[in-house]
Amino acid sequence: MPIVKIIEVIASSEKSFDDAVKNAVAETSKTIRNIDSVWVQDMKAHVKDGQITTYGVNCKISFRVEE
């Protein structure tokens, strides 16, 4: 039976929340293999002069631990 581990990561994007989630998975996959899923726990946006400048997400990423 496989063991699944969960880590929490924070990522951002200047484009969108969707892009921030993609950045979280892309960066995590550089050092973690067997990623199964990503759960977006929180979202926030930074605002400057009435415009959104950065989209941020707090994600939990799950992956299978190799035997």
Secondary structure, 3 states (H helix, E strand, C coil): CCEEEEEEEEEEECCCHHHHHHHHHHHHCCCCCCEEEEEEEEEEEEEECCEEEEEEEEEEEEEEECC
